[in-house]
């Protein structure tokens, strides 16, 4: 599991809205465990951080809401400059911005 930096964490009507950054770990997927904050993950959004074109590795980021409260981030790269086929990236330096919505854990003492 990757260690995310959490920059936003808000609870509203039993939901938790969180966002932050994480560095790809090269494992594909890079997993973010949010079980300390939510009982189930309802939605997640990811994007590559930066202001320049991403290049061939990684060239695309996708995500999956996985087991309970885990956001899986997948990085894909171009196999060659002329072949648009995507394969799993092993990049371990790209910073990814993420946002997640889930069912909030009960407050302690509730």
Backbone bond lengths (Angstrom), bond angles and torsions (degrees), N, CA, C in turn:
res aa  C-N    CA-C-N  psi(-1)  N-CA   C-N-CA  omega(-1)  CA-C   N-CA-C  phi
1 X - - - 1.444 - - 1.524 109.65 -
2 X 1.304 114.58 137.04 1.459 120.36 177.63 1.524 109.78 -81.79
3 X 1.310 116.69 153.63 1.457 121.56 177.55 1.521 108.78 -98.52
4 X 1.346 116.86 108.56 1.458 119.10 -178.47 1.526 112.00 -82.39
5 X 1.307 116.39 157.38 1.453 122.87 167.39 1.519 105.94 -97.26
6 X 1.314 117.18 121.59 1.461 121.12 -178.42 1.520 108.45 -97.16
7 X 1.333 116.26 121.47 1.459 120.80 -178.32 1.523 112.30 -110.24
8 X 1.338 117.33 -11.62 1.462 121.30 177.63 1.515 108.47 -146.36
9 X 1.341 116.47 137.23 1.449 121.98 179.38 1.524 107.35 -154.16
10 X 1.331 117.61 108.22 1.456 121.95 -175.19 1.525 109.99 -135.39
11 X 1.328 116.91 137.98 1.459 122.82 176.51 1.523 109.11 -107.78
12 X 1.354 116.16 134.79 1.458 122.03 176.16 1.523 108.07 -145.85
13 X 1.333 116.85 120.58 1.464 122.49 174.85 1.523 113.82 47.68
14 X 1.306 117.21 47.29 1.456 121.68 176.10 1.514 115.58 83.46
15 X 1.317 116.99 0.65 1.462 121.42 177.01 1.520 109.26 -109.85
16 X 1.311 116.06 152.82 1.458 121.13 174.71 1.524 107.99 -120.84
17 X 1.324 115.54 132.50 1.463 123.96 179.24 1.522 106.44 -113.42
18 X 1.331 116.25 122.46 1.459 120.54 -176.04 1.519 110.98 -133.50
19 X 1.303 115.73 150.74 1.454 120.56 175.49 1.508 110.28 -149.92
20 X 1.321 115.34 162.06 1.449 119.60 178.69 1.511 111.94 173.77
21 X 1.311 115.21 -157.45 1.462 121.58 178.98 1.525 109.05 -131.69
22 X 1.317 115.06 158.51 1.460 121.87 174.47 1.522 107.24 -151.35
23 X 1.312 116.44 148.43 1.464 121.74 175.81 1.527 107.62 -95.98
24 X 1.325 117.03 131.90 1.460 120.10 177.08 1.522 109.65 -53.80
25 X 1.345 116.37 141.88 1.465 119.27 -179.13 1.525 113.09 -101.65
26 X 1.333 117.54 1.95 1.457 121.29 177.68 1.512 113.77 83.19
27 X 1.327 117.76 -3.17 1.456 121.26 -175.77 1.517 114.85 -85.82
28 X 1.289 118.30 -27.29 1.471 125.32 179.41 1.531 113.24 45.53
29 X 1.318 119.61 85.30 1.459 122.98 18.88 1.534 113.67 -91.25
30 X 1.329 113.78 158.38 1.456 121.18 165.32 1.518 105.26 -90.50
31 X 1.323 117.36 118.86 1.459 122.22 -175.13 1.522 111.01 -96.57
32 X 1.337 115.94 138.27 1.458 121.51 172.00 1.523 106.88 -116.40
33 X 1.320 116.54 115.49 1.458 122.12 -179.96 1.526 108.82 -89.33
34 X 1.330 116.26 113.76 1.462 121.78 -179.19 1.523 112.06 -108.40
35 X 1.322 116.93 18.28 1.467 120.80 -175.67 1.532 113.42 -66.38
36 X 1.310 118.60 -16.55 1.466 120.47 175.56 1.524 111.64 -75.93
37 X 1.333 116.83 -11.67 1.457 121.40 -175.61 1.522 113.96 -118.44
38 X 1.339 117.50 -25.79 1.458 120.47 -175.21 1.520 111.10 -144.88
39 X 1.335 115.60 151.86 1.468 119.97 179.25 1.516 111.68 -85.88
40 X 1.319 117.57 -27.20 1.461 120.71 174.68 1.516 109.43 -151.53
41 X 1.304 114.90 145.08 1.461 122.77 -179.82 1.522 108.38 -93.72
42 X 1.331 116.57 123.66 1.465 121.05 -177.85 1.521 113.05 -96.11
43 X 1.338 116.94 -36.05 1.466 120.34 -177.93 1.523 109.91 -157.19
44 X 1.312 115.58 150.35 1.454 121.31 177.31 1.516 110.78 -144.45
45 X 1.329 115.62 148.11 1.461 122.45 178.63 1.525 107.38 -134.50
46 X 1.326 116.85 138.34 1.462 121.00 178.97 1.521 110.44 -134.89
47 X 1.326 115.45 155.32 1.461 120.84 173.06 1.518 108.40 -156.53
48 X 1.328 115.60 156.59 1.460 120.25 176.44 1.523 108.56 -77.14
49 X 1.312 116.07 131.63 1.451 121.12 178.14 1.527 108.79 -80.57
50 X 1.307 116.42 145.96 1.461 119.90 176.39 1.508 112.31 133.92
51 X 1.304 114.80 168.94 1.456 120.50 -176.86 1.523 112.80 -119.92
52 X 1.339 116.71 12.83 1.458 120.49 178.87 1.521 109.55 -121.26
53 X 1.310 116.99 162.88 1.468 121.74 178.30 1.530 108.74 -60.04
54 X 1.340 117.60 141.65 1.458 119.83 -174.47 1.523 115.83 -71.31
55 X 1.309 119.73 -23.55 1.455 120.78 -176.95 1.516 110.98 82.28
56 X 1.328 116.89 -161.54 1.463 121.39 -175.37 1.527 114.20 -88.70
57 X 1.329 119.00 -19.39 1.467 119.86 -176.07 1.523 111.29 -144.60
58 X 1.311 117.87 107.22 1.462 127.17 -9.62 1.519 110.82 -80.81
59 X 1.316 115.26 155.72 1.460 119.97 178.24 1.525 111.77 -110.48
60 X 1.338 117.14 -12.51 1.459 121.42 -178.57 1.525 108.80 -151.83
61 X 1.329 115.93 144.77 1.458 122.78 175.70 1.524 107.69 -123.11
62 X 1.330 116.55 133.48 1.462 121.56 173.15 1.526 107.45 -128.69
63 X 1.321 116.13 167.30 1.454 119.68 -179.54 1.517 110.36 -142.34
64 X 1.339 114.61 161.23 1.457 122.46 179.07 1.521 108.20 -143.71
65 X 1.329 115.78 133.52 1.458 120.78 171.63 1.519 105.97 -80.99
66 X 1.321 116.49 111.94 1.466 121.00 -173.25 1.525 110.51 -106.82
67 X 1.287 115.66 -160.20 1.465 124.11 -175.49 1.521 112.64 -38.23
68 X 1.299 115.30 117.76 1.466 124.30 175.50 1.529 113.02 49.86
69 X 1.306 118.31 -87.46 1.465 121.50 -172.34 1.520 112.39 -128.59
70 X 1.321 116.84 42.62 1.460 121.38 -179.13 1.527 109.30 -117.50
71 X 1.330 115.67 128.28 1.459 121.59 174.81 1.523 107.19 -101.44
72 X 1.325 116.44 114.71 1.465 121.75 177.24 1.524 108.93 -91.00
73 X 1.318 116.88 129.18 1.462 122.10 177.98 1.526 107.60 -113.86
74 X 1.324 115.55 123.48 1.463 121.90 -179.33 1.526 109.33 -108.56
75 X 1.320 116.56 134.13 1.459 122.54 176.57 1.526 108.15 -111.84
76 X 1.319 116.05 138.02 1.462 122.00 -177.27 1.515 109.69 -125.78
77 X 1.338 114.94 144.95 1.463 119.61 177.76 1.523 109.79 -127.67
78 X 1.309 114.01 158.67 1.451 123.43 176.73 1.534 108.21 -76.97
79 X 1.337 117.37 134.22 1.466 119.00 -178.02 1.523 112.47 -66.94
80 X 1.317 117.62 -41.59 1.468 122.20 174.88 1.514 107.94 -147.85
81 X 1.302 116.88 171.06 1.453 120.26 -179.45 1.519 113.84 -64.44
82 X 1.335 118.37 -22.36 1.457 120.54 -177.64 1.523 113.40 -109.02
83 X 1.335 117.82 -12.50 1.458 121.97 -179.27 1.533 108.46 -105.17
84 X 1.333 118.45 114.94 1.463 120.33 -176.81 1.535 114.30 -78.73
85 X 1.330 118.17 5.80 1.461 120.58 179.51 1.529 109.58 -64.39
86 X 1.337 116.96 131.19 1.458 121.22 -179.85 1.527 110.51 -97.08
87 X 1.326 115.80 140.74 1.459 122.81 175.23 1.529 107.56 -131.54
88 X 1.313 115.81 166.12 1.464 120.46 -178.98 1.527 111.26 -60.82
89 X 1.320 115.09 133.69 1.458 121.64 177.68 1.523 109.59 -85.88
90 X 1.318 116.60 150.79 1.461 121.42 173.28 1.526 110.78 -112.30
91 X 1.325 116.50 17.48 1.461 122.12 179.88 1.533 109.92 -57.64
92 X 1.308 116.40 136.25 1.461 120.36 178.71 1.529 111.47 -129.40
93 X 1.335 116.00 27.34 1.457 119.60 -178.59 1.520 113.35 -130.93
94 X 1.319 118.36 -18.64 1.469 121.59 -175.22 1.528 110.51 -69.71
95 X 1.327 115.94 131.60 1.462 121.84 176.55 1.527 108.66 -86.95
96 X 1.330 115.27 131.82 1.456 122.20 -178.80 1.520 109.20 -116.43
97 X 1.329 116.73 131.16 1.457 122.28 171.90 1.527 107.37 -87.84
98 X 1.328 117.50 139.33 1.464 120.52 -179.67 1.522 110.48 -138.93
99 X 1.325 114.46 154.45 1.462 122.64 176.35 1.512 106.89 -141.34
100 X 1.322 117.62 136.91 1.460 121.33 -177.67 1.522 110.75 -138.77
101 X 1.325 115.70 147.11 1.465 123.03 175.26 1.519 106.96 -125.88
102 X 1.329 115.56 133.38 1.461 118.97 179.54 1.510 111.77 -151.96
103 X 1.320 114.84 177.65 1.457 122.10 177.54 1.527 107.57 -81.79
104 X 1.342 115.69 121.19 1.462 120.60 -176.19 1.518 111.68 -66.21
105 X 1.318 115.98 144.51 1.457 121.02 172.92 1.528 108.15 -69.62
106 X 1.319 117.38 151.56 1.473 118.76 176.89 1.530 110.10 -59.99
107 X 1.302 116.26 145.08 1.462 119.81 177.50 1.524 109.21 -70.14
108 X 1.304 115.97 144.65 1.463 120.17 179.21 1.525 109.06 -62.49
109 X 1.332 115.28 134.39 1.454 120.32 -178.81 1.519 113.80 87.38
110 X 1.351 117.15 0.92 1.481 120.21 -178.86 1.509 110.11 -89.61
